[in-house]
């Protein structure tokens, strides 16, 4: 019992991101269905419709086929799929905590991934530096913030901010995740809470579809 208690204590000393990663990998390995992760999701028709609406919103915000678009927390590419179709070759770069998440999408969209020369990577300092050097035009992070614990919020924002150029339009979906029964789960991080953790030189405002983050140039 004492050893088990020590293991539990050790788990909760680890960063929140690692706890979430291990939790989700265990669920997926057990065959549990998720709304956006895995080869088989809970309600594919609903998820595809939501992804199409999100892509249309990005276009309304100004996303062009030739823009370099980053998805921070790309999951299994369900939200990304219509945006990848819309963008020119080599203009989508998706990153997440683990390649295990996006490998489901890579397998599902193998022909599209090859045709559009999609880039995928694990969130790490080298990958963040690589993307920052590309000076992306767009960045979105959908259904990620509701899963970000308070302790992980400063790291999340610091990582996202590190990718932005003055020209980058970034939108962070900060609404809890809707469930099939109409309920909502997850945290809602307000712009006031996020503003307290922003590095100097960045601004954030609440818009209808998410929090818009800009680097002041």
ZAZAVEX-548952 format. One line per 2 residues: for each residue z, y, x of N, C-alpha, C, CB. Coordinates in steps of 0.05 Angstrom, whole numbers. Atoms other than C-alpha are relative to their C-alpha. Glycine has a CB too. Layout:
% residues N
Z Y X Z Y X Z Y X Z Y X ~ ...
This chain:
% residues 217
0 -24 16 0 0 0 0 25 17 24 0 -19 ~ -1 -23 -17 17 48 56 -27 5 14 22 -3 21
27 -3 -12 -50 34 90 -20 12 -20 -10 -27 11 ~ 18 -10 21 -87 46 25 5 29 -5 3 -16 -26
-7 -28 4 -50 111 15 -11 18 22 31 4 -3 ~ 10 -15 -23 -69 134 85 -30 3 -2 7 -14 26
29 -1 2 -142 117 71 -8 21 -21 -12 -27 -8 ~ 5 -19 21 -140 159 7 5 28 11 18 -5 -24
-6 -26 -12 -108 217 45 -23 8 19 27 1 14 ~ 22 -6 -19 -162 212 99 -25 8 -15 -5 -25 18
24 -6 16 -217 213 46 1 29 -9 -2 -18 -24 ~ -2 -27 11 -191 278 16 4 21 21 22 1 -20
1 -20 -21 -186 311 84 -29 6 8 16 -10 24 ~ 28 -4 -7 -262 304 91 -12 22 -17 -16 -26 -3
13 -21 15 -308 360 69 -8 -10 -28 -24 11 14 ~ 7 7 27 -323 361 -5 -28 -12 -2 2 25 -18
27 10 1 -397 349 9 -1 -30 6 -17 15 19 ~ 0 28 -7 -382 283 42 12 -18 -22 16 -5 26
-11 15 22 -338 260 -15 -20 -3 -23 25 14 -11 ~ 20 1 21 -393 277 -65 -22 -20 8 -12 28 -6
21 18 -10 -445 241 -22 8 -29 -3 -7 7 29 ~ -9 28 1 -404 177 -17 3 -9 -29 27 -3 15
-3 7 28 -388 179 -91 -27 -6 -14 14 23 -15 ~ 26 4 13 -461 187 -112 -15 -24 11 -17 25 4
14 23 -12 -487 135 -63 12 -26 -11 3 0 30 ~ -13 24 12 -436 85 -91 -10 -4 -28 30 3 1
10 2 27 -458 100 -162 -28 -10 -1 3 27 -14 ~ 28 8 1 -531 93 -147 -4 -28 9 -17 19 18
1 28 -10 -520 29 -108 8 -20 -22 17 -4 25 ~ -9 17 22 -485 1 -170 -19 0 -23 28 9 -9
20 0 22 -545 17 -213 6 20 -22 -2 -27 -11 ~ -6 -19 21 -514 74 -252 -23 21 -2 26 15 7
21 -19 4 -564 122 -283 12 29 1 -13 -5 -28 ~ -8 -28 -4 -560 197 -267 -22 17 -13 3 7 30
20 -17 13 -596 256 -298 -23 8 19 14 25 -10 ~ 21 -9 -18 -635 274 -235 -2 -16 26 4 29 7
0 15 -24 -619 224 -180 -7 -29 -5 27 1 14 ~ 7 28 2 -650 156 -169 -28 -5 -10 19 -14 -19
27 7 9 -714 119 -187 -2 -1 -30 -8 -27 12 ~ -1 1 29 -692 110 -259 22 18 -9 4 -29 -10
-20 -20 8 -657 168 -292 6 -4 -30 -11 28 5 ~ -12 4 27 -618 175 -357 -19 5 -23 25 17 -3
18 -8 22 -670 210 -400 -25 13 13 13 20 -21 ~ 23 -10 -15 -737 217 -365 -16 21 -15 -19 -23 8
15 -20 16 -773 254 -421 14 27 0 -5 -10 -28 ~ -15 -24 1 -718 305 -426 0 14 28 30 -5 -8
0 -11 -27 -714 314 -350 -27 12 7 8 -21 20 ~ 26 -10 -6 -789 323 -344 -6 26 -15 -22 -21 -7
4 -25 15 -790 375 -399 15 23 12 8 -4 -29 ~ -16 -21 -13 -734 414 -366 -12 8 27 29 -10 5
13 -6 -26 -770 410 -299 -25 18 -4 -8 -26 15 ~ 24 -16 5 -834 438 -329 8 28 -8 -16 -13 -23
-9 -27 7 -795 496 -360 11 15 24 22 -2 -21 ~ -10 -13 -24 -760 510 -294 -23 9 17 18 -19 16
24 -8 -15 -828 511 -258 -13 25 -12 -20 -23 2 ~ 12 -24 13 -855 560 -309 17 25 5 -3 -5 -30
-17 -23 -6 -795 605 -298 -4 10 29 30 -7 -4 ~ 5 -8 -28 -807 604 -223 -26 16 2 0 -24 18
26 -14 0 -879 625 -236 3 28 -11 -21 -16 -15 ~ -5 -26 12 -855 681 -281 16 18 19 16 -3 -26
-14 -16 -20 -809 704 -224 -18 8 23 24 -16 11 ~ 20 -8 -20 -871 709 -180 -9 -21 19 12 22 15
9 22 -18 -881 641 -147 -30 -3 -1 14 -26 -7 ~ 29 3 -2 -953 635 -123 -7 -27 15 -13 24 15
7 25 -13 -990 572 -100 2 0 30 -28 -8 -8 ~ -1 -2 -29 -993 597 -29 27 6 12 -19 21 9
-27 -6 -10 -919 613 -24 13 -25 12 18 11 -23 ~ -17 21 -10 -872 571 18 25 -1 -16 6 4 31
-22 3 18 -820 545 -30 19 -21 10 -10 -7 -28 ~ -21 18 -9 -754 513 -10 17 -8 -24 17 13 22
-20 9 19 -711 470 -55 24 -9 15 -11 -22 -19 ~ -26 7 -13 -639 468 -31 15 -19 -19 17 25 7
-12 19 17 -611 404 -61 -22 -13 -18 22 12 -18 ~ 24 9 14 -678 371 -80 4 -27 -15 -22 -3 19
-5 25 14 -646 305 -104 -24 -19 3 5 6 -29 ~ 22 20 0 -699 254 -123 -27 12 -9 7 -24 -18
24 -15 4 -752 308 -134 -10 1 -29 -22 -12 17 ~ 7 -2 28 -751 306 -210 -6 29 -7 22 -11 -18
5 -28 5 -746 382 -214 -23 11 16 26 17 5 ~ 20 -10 -18 -793 391 -156 -29 -8 -8 5 -9 28
27 12 5 -851 349 -183 -20 20 -11 2 -23 -19 ~ 20 -19 10 -886 403 -226 -5 23 19 8 11 -26
3 -21 -19 -874 455 -172 -18 -10 23 27 10 11 ~ 17 12 -21 -905 409 -119 -29 0 -9 9 -28 8
27 0 11 -966 401 -164 -12 28 1 0 -10 -30 ~ 9 -28 2 -971 477 -171 -6 12 28 21 17 -14
2 -12 -26 -964 494 -97 -24 -11 16 25 -3 16 ~ 20 10 -19 -1018 489 -43 12 -20 19 -12 24 15
-9 19 -20 -1013 437 12 19 13 20 -24 -12 15 ~ -19 -8 -21 -954 443 59 18 23 -8 -15 8 23
-15 -23 8 -919 495 17 26 -6 -14 -16 17 -19 ~ -26 8 11 -860 455 -9 17 -14 21 -3 -18 -25
-19 12 -19 -799 437 33 26 -5 -15 4 18 26 ~ -24 7 14 -742 400 0 21 -12 18 -6 -20 -23
-22 10 -17 -674 387 32 24 -8 -18 8 21 21 ~ -24 9 14 -611 351 10 20 -12 20 -7 -21 -22
-22 10 -17 -546 321 37 -8 -26 13 25 -4 -16 ~ 7 26 -10 -578 253 47 -29 -6 -5 18 -22 -12
27 8 5 -648 225 55 -1 -22 -22 -13 -11 26 ~ -2 20 21 -624 170 8 -7 11 -27 28 -13 -1
6 -13 26 -630 219 -50 -30 4 -3 14 26 -3 ~ 28 -7 4 -701 242 -37 -19 -23 6 -8 23 17
17 23 -4 -728 174 -15 -9 -12 -26 14 -21 18 ~ 9 9 27 -729 155 -89 -25 16 -8 23 3 -20
23 -17 8 -776 214 -101 -24 -5 18 8 29 1 ~ 22 6 -18 -817 199 -39 -15 -25 -9 10 -3 29
13 25 9 -830 129 -65 -15 4 -26 21 -22 -2 ~ 12 -4 26 -844 151 -136 -26 17 2 20 13 -19
21 -19 -2 -891 207 -115 -16 -3 26 11 29 -2 ~ 12 5 -27 -922 175 -53 -27 14 3 -2 -29 5
27 -11 -3 -994 197 -66 2 31 -1 -18 -10 -23 ~ -3 -29 2 -973 268 -87 12 11 25 16 7 -25
-13 -9 -24 -927 275 -27 -20 2 23 23 -20 7 ~ 20 0 -22 -984 256 20 -21 22 -5 -13 -28 2
21 -20 6 -1036 299 -16 10 28 5 -9 -3 -29 ~ -10 -27 -2 -992 361 -17 15 5 26 19 6 -23
-13 -3 -26 -963 349 53 29 11 -3 -16 18 19 ~ -27 -8 6 -892 356 26 18 -6 24 10 -13 -25
-20 4 -21 -837 364 77 28 -4 -13 1 24 20 ~ -27 6 10 -768 335 65 19 -3 24 0 -26 -17
-19 2 -22 -705 338 107 29 -1 -9 -4 23 19 ~ -29 0 6 -630 328 110 12 26 9 13 -25 15
-13 -25 -6 -587 390 109 15 -3 26 18 10 -23 ~ -12 1 -27 -567 401 182 -7 26 14 -9 -25 16
6 -25 -14 -566 458 232 -29 1 10 19 3 23 ~ 28 -2 -9 -634 440 263 -19 5 -23 -8 -26 15
18 -4 22 -668 435 195 3 28 -12 6 -21 -22 ~ -4 -27 10 -636 500 171 -13 21 19 30 6 -3
13 -18 -19 -660 535 235 -31 -1 -3 8 -6 29 ~ 29 3 3 -730 507 226 -10 15 -25 -7 -30 -2
8 -13 25 -735 532 154 3 30 3 16 -11 -24 ~ -3 -29 -3 -707 600 171 -22 13 16 27 6 13
22 -11 -16 -760 609 224 -26 2 -15 -4 -18 25 ~ 24 -1 17 -813 596 171 -1 24 -19 -3 -26 -16
-3 -24 18 -789 657 131 -11 -7 -28 -15 24 12 ~ 10 8 26 -797 625 62 -3 22 -20 18 -21 -11
5 -19 21 -823 663 3 19 -4 -24 -29 -1 -10 ~ -16 7 23 -782 626 -50 21 -21 8 -17 -10 -23
-20 21 -3 -719 585 -52 14 -4 -27 21 6 22 ~ -16 5 24 -686 552 -112 19 -23 5 -18 -6 -24
-20 20 -2 -625 509 -119 9 -6 -29 25 8 18 ~ -4 7 28 -622 474 -187 19 -23 -3 -27 -6 -13
-20 21 6 -564 433 -215 16 -8 25 -14 -24 -12 ~ -15 6 -24 -528 438 -148 27 14 -2 -15 10 25
-25 -15 0 -475 493 -156 21 -12 -19 -6 28 -8 ~ -21 11 17 -440 459 -215 15 -23 13 -12 -10 -26
-13 22 -15 -424 402 -166 14 9 25 -20 -21 6 ~ -12 -11 -24 -400 448 -110 29 7 -5 -15 24 10
-29 -6 3 -324 448 -103 5 28 11 17 -21 14 ~ -7 -27 -10 -289 515 -91 2 0 30 27 8 -12
-3 0 -29 -273 494 -20 -27 -1 15 17 -24 9 ~ 26 3 -13 -347 480 -6 -18 24 -6 -14 -25 -9
17 -22 8 -374 544 -38 -7 19 23 14 16 -21 ~ 8 -17 -23 -371 587 26 -21 -13 18 25 7 17
20 14 -17 -409 533 65 -28 0 -14 9 -28 6 ~ 25 1 15 -461 526 10 -15 27 2 5 -7 -30
12 -26 -1 -473 601 8 -9 8 28 19 21 -11 ~ 8 -6 -27 -474 608 83 -26 -14 8 23 -7 20
24 16 -6 -526 553 89 -25 13 -14 3 -28 -9 ~ 22 -11 14 -570 583 35 -8 27 12 7 4 -30
5 -27 -11 -564 654 63 -14 -2 28 25 16 3 ~ 12 3 -27 -583 628 133 -31 -5 -2 13 -23 15
28 6 3 -652 609 105 -17 23 -9 -3 -23 -20 ~ 14 -21 13 -670 675 74 -10 21 19 17 13 -21
11 -23 -12 -716 728 100 1 23 -20 -30 -5 10 ~ -1 -22 20 -718 798 68 -20 -4 -23 -6 26 14
20 4 21 -780 776 29 7 -23 -19 -27 -5 12 ~ -5 24 15 -748 712 2 13 6 -27 18 -19 16
-13 0 27 -734 707 -73 15 -26 -2 -22 4 -23 ~ -16 24 3 -676 659 -82 15 0 -26 20 -2 24
-15 2 26 -647 635 -148 17 -25 1 -20 0 -24 ~ -20 21 0 -585 592 -154 8 -6 -29 24 6 18
-8 8 27 -574 554 -219 30 -3 -1 -15 -26 -9 ~ -29 1 -1 -501 568 -232 12 -6 -28 11 26 10
-10 8 27 -494 540 -303 8 -29 1 -21 5 -22 ~ -7 28 2 -458 475 -318 -23 -17 -10 25 -4 -18
22 18 7 -502 414 -329 2 -9 -28 0 -23 20 ~ -1 9 28 -521 400 -401 -3 -31 -2 -23 12 -16
1 29 4 -510 329 -426 -16 -6 -25 29 -11 -3 ~ 17 7 23 -552 290 -477 14 6 -27 -6 -29 1
-14 -5 26 -497 301 -530 5 29 -5 27 -15 1 ~ -3 -29 4 -500 376 -521 24 12 15 2 6 -28
-23 -10 -15 -436 382 -480 -9 9 28 22 -21 3 ~ 6 -10 -27 -433 415 -411 21 -10 19 -2 31 1
-19 8 -20 -402 388 -348 -6 14 27 0 -31 4 ~ 4 -13 -26 -391 419 -279 13 27 0 -29 3 6
-13 -26 -4 -364 483 -251 -20 23 -5 12 2 28 ~ 17 -24 1 -391 552 -266 11 20 21 1 13 -29
-7 -20 -20 -388 596 -204 -12 26 -8 -9 -10 29 ~ 10 -26 8 -394 668 -226 -11 15 25 22 16 -13
10 -16 -22 -431 719 -184 22 15 14 -22 20 -10 ~ -23 -13 -12 -365 754 -173 13 -18 20 20 10 -21
-12 20 -18 -336 691 -142 -18 -4 24 5 -26 -14 ~ 18 5 -22 -398 680 -100 -3 25 18 -28 -7 -10
2 -25 -16 -402 753 -78 22 2 21 0 25 -18 ~ -23 -1 -18 -334 746 -46 -5 -17 26 25 -10 -13
5 17 -23 -363 693 2 -26 6 14 1 -29 -9 ~ 26 -5 -12 -430 724 18 3 13 28 -16 18 -18
1 -14 -26 -445 743 91 -8 29 -4 -18 -14 20 ~ 8 -28 2 -456 816 104 -31 2 -1 10 16 24
28 -4 2 -525 841 85 -14 -15 -22 -13 -7 26 ~ 12 16 22 -536 798 23 11 11 -26 6 -30 3
-9 -8 27 -533 816 -51 -6 -23 -19 -15 26 -8 ~ 4 20 21 -527 773 -113 5 12 -27 19 -24 5
-2 -10 27 -537 789 -186 -5 -23 -20 -19 24 -6 ~ 4 20 20 -534 747 -249 -24 6 -17 25 -3 -19
23 -3 17 -599 737 -285 1 -22 -22 -27 -3 16 ~ -2 18 23 -615 697 -348 0 -29 9 -24 5 -18
4 28 -8 -635 633 -311 16 -8 25 -29 -6 5 ~ -16 7 -23 -588 637 -251 8 25 15 -15 -19 18
-8 -22 -17 -559 680 -196 -22 5 21 27 -7 14 ~ 21 -7 -18 -611 717 -156 12 12 26 -19 21 -13
-12 -7 -26 -594 723 -82 -22 12 17 12 -26 13 ~ 20 -13 -17 -630 771 -35 13 8 26 -12 24 -14
-8 -11 -26 -625 789 38 -10 29 2 -11 -17 24 ~ 8 -28 -1 -625 864 47 -13 5 27 25 18 -3
15 -3 -25 -677 884 98 -6 29 5 -25 -16 -1
